[in-house]
């Protein structure tokens, strides 16, 4: 993490994007230094935007964000890894999106979560090699957040996540 006159520079994982009016996008990031952070990306949908290709869900990026009037704004982004090998297999992509969905719902805003951040990066790497890692990583994430203190079945894990986020979710390995 480094602060300069323009803002905060940090590493981040793109959790999700939501289109806003005009050419703006609201992006949910899991940053190394600030934890879960929602930023406005002004003009990102313009054809000339250099930031747009970096901001796909599941990408690992370096970002420069500024803070003004209780909001964070994306100033710059640079792709570290798009995990393109991982995104070639539909089953792995659905597991990746599921994991990121759970993180987006469970992580508190602006609370640094170094262990969970590193665990998430390891999940990306291990998912590239194997299709059967999501349950272990979700279990460990829930343990680090204080929701679990013992190993549970996949059905119990799914039920716990649904209870916490108060919405139904698809099966974990689908």
C-alpha positions as CSV (number, residue, x, y, z in Angstrom):
1,X,0.0,0.0,0.0
2,X,1.3,3.4,-0.8
3,X,-0.3,6.8,-0.5
4,X,0.6,9.6,-2.9
5,X,-0.9,12.9,-3.8
6,X,-3.4,11.1,-6.1
7,X,-4.6,8.5,-3.7
8,X,-4.0,4.9,-2.5
9,X,-2.1,2.3,-4.6
10,X,-2.9,-1.3,-3.7
11,X,-3.4,-4.8,-5.2
12,X,-7.0,-5.9,-5.6
13,X,-9.3,-8.7,-6.8
14,X,-12.3,-7.7,-8.8
15,X,-15.4,-9.3,-7.1
16,X,-18.1,-7.8,-9.2
17,X,-19.2,-5.0,-11.5
18,X,-22.5,-3.2,-11.7
19,X,-23.3,-0.7,-14.5
20,X,-24.5,2.7,-13.6
21,X,-26.1,5.4,-15.7
22,X,-24.0,7.0,-18.4
23,X,-20.6,5.5,-18.8
24,X,-19.9,4.7,-15.1
25,X,-19.5,1.4,-13.3
26,X,-19.6,0.5,-9.6
27,X,-16.9,-2.0,-8.9
28,X,-16.6,-4.2,-5.8
29,X,-13.0,-4.9,-5.0
30,X,-11.2,-7.1,-2.4
31,X,-8.1,-5.1,-1.8
32,X,-4.9,-6.2,0.0
33,X,-4.8,-3.1,2.2
34,X,-8.4,-2.0,2.8
35,X,-10.3,-5.2,2.5
36,X,-13.7,-5.1,0.7
37,X,-14.0,-1.7,-1.1
38,X,-16.6,-0.4,-3.5
39,X,-15.3,2.1,-6.0
40,X,-16.9,4.3,-8.7
41,X,-15.2,3.9,-12.1
42,X,-16.1,7.1,-14.0
43,X,-16.2,6.9,-17.8
44,X,-15.1,3.2,-17.8
45,X,-17.6,2.2,-20.5
46,X,-16.2,4.8,-23.0
47,X,-14.6,3.1,-26.0
48,X,-11.3,4.9,-25.3
49,X,-11.1,3.8,-21.6
50,X,-7.7,2.1,-20.9
51,X,-9.0,0.7,-17.6
52,X,-12.0,-1.3,-18.9
53,X,-10.2,-4.5,-20.0
54,X,-8.6,-4.9,-16.5
55,X,-11.8,-4.8,-14.6
56,X,-13.3,-8.2,-15.4
57,X,-14.6,-10.2,-12.5
58,X,-11.9,-12.4,-11.1
59,X,-8.9,-10.4,-12.3
60,X,-6.0,-9.5,-10.0
61,X,-5.1,-5.9,-10.6
62,X,-3.1,-3.0,-9.2
63,X,-5.3,0.0,-8.6
64,X,-5.0,3.6,-7.7
65,X,-8.1,4.9,-5.8
66,X,-8.9,8.3,-4.5
67,X,-11.3,9.2,-1.7
68,X,-13.6,12.2,-1.8
69,X,-16.9,12.9,-0.1
70,X,-17.2,9.4,1.6
71,X,-16.7,7.7,-1.8
72,X,-13.8,5.9,-3.5
73,X,-13.0,6.5,-7.1
74,X,-10.9,4.4,-9.4
75,X,-8.1,6.5,-11.0
76,X,-5.9,3.9,-12.6
77,X,-5.7,0.1,-12.9
78,X,-3.2,-2.3,-14.2
79,X,-3.7,-6.0,-14.9
80,X,-1.5,-8.4,-12.8
81,X,-3.3,-11.6,-13.9
82,X,-6.5,-12.4,-15.7
83,X,-6.2,-16.1,-14.8
84,X,-7.0,-16.9,-18.4
85,X,-6.2,-20.6,-18.0
86,X,-8.7,-20.8,-15.2
87,X,-11.4,-19.0,-17.2
88,X,-11.2,-21.6,-20.1
89,X,-13.3,-24.2,-18.2
90,X,-16.9,-23.5,-17.5
91,X,-17.1,-25.5,-14.3
92,X,-14.0,-23.6,-12.9
93,X,-15.5,-20.3,-13.9
94,X,-18.8,-21.0,-12.1
95,X,-16.9,-22.0,-9.0
96,X,-14.7,-18.9,-9.2
97,X,-17.8,-16.7,-9.5
98,X,-19.5,-18.5,-6.7
99,X,-16.5,-18.0,-4.4
100,X,-16.3,-14.3,-5.3
101,X,-20.1,-13.9,-4.8
102,X,-19.8,-15.3,-1.3
103,X,-16.9,-13.0,-0.5
104,X,-18.8,-10.0,-1.8
105,X,-21.7,-10.7,0.4
106,X,-19.8,-11.6,3.6
107,X,-16.8,-9.3,3.7
108,X,-17.3,-6.1,5.7
109,X,-16.5,-2.8,4.0
110,X,-13.1,-1.3,4.7
111,X,-11.8,-4.0,7.1
112,X,-8.4,-5.4,6.2
113,X,-8.5,-9.2,5.9
114,X,-4.9,-10.2,5.0
115,X,-5.4,-13.9,5.7
116,X,-8.6,-14.1,3.7
117,X,-7.0,-12.1,0.9
118,X,-4.0,-14.4,0.7
119,X,-6.3,-17.4,0.9
120,X,-8.3,-16.1,-2.0
121,X,-5.2,-15.7,-4.2
122,X,-4.2,-19.3,-3.3
123,X,-7.8,-20.4,-4.2
124,X,-7.3,-18.9,-7.7
125,X,-4.0,-20.8,-8.1
126,X,-5.3,-24.1,-6.8
127,X,-8.5,-23.9,-8.8
128,X,-6.4,-23.6,-11.9
129,X,-4.9,-27.0,-11.1
130,X,-8.0,-28.8,-9.7
131,X,-11.8,-28.6,-9.8
132,X,-12.3,-29.9,-6.2
133,X,-11.0,-27.1,-4.0
134,X,-13.9,-24.7,-3.5
135,X,-15.4,-26.4,-0.5
136,X,-12.1,-26.5,1.4
137,X,-11.5,-22.8,0.6
138,X,-15.0,-21.7,1.5
139,X,-14.8,-23.6,4.8
140,X,-11.4,-22.0,5.6
141,X,-12.8,-18.5,4.7
142,X,-15.8,-19.0,6.9
143,X,-13.5,-20.1,9.8
144,X,-11.3,-17.1,9.4
145,X,-14.4,-14.8,9.5
146,X,-15.5,-16.5,12.7
147,X,-18.6,-18.2,11.3
148,X,-17.2,-21.8,11.8
149,X,-15.0,-23.5,14.4
150,X,-15.2,-27.0,13.0
151,X,-15.4,-28.9,9.7
152,X,-18.9,-29.2,8.3
153,X,-20.5,-31.0,5.4
154,X,-21.0,-29.3,2.1
155,X,-24.8,-29.1,2.7
156,X,-24.2,-27.5,6.1
157,X,-21.8,-25.0,4.6
158,X,-24.3,-24.0,1.9
159,X,-27.0,-23.7,4.5
160,X,-24.8,-21.5,6.8
161,X,-23.9,-19.2,3.9
162,X,-27.5,-18.9,2.8
163,X,-28.5,-18.1,6.4
164,X,-25.8,-15.4,6.8
165,X,-26.5,-13.6,3.5
166,X,-30.2,-14.2,3.7
167,X,-30.6,-15.5,0.1
168,X,-30.7,-18.8,-1.7
169,X,-27.5,-19.8,-3.5
170,X,-26.9,-22.5,-6.2
171,X,-25.1,-25.7,-5.2
172,X,-21.5,-25.2,-4.5
173,X,-20.0,-27.5,-7.0
174,X,-22.3,-26.7,-9.9
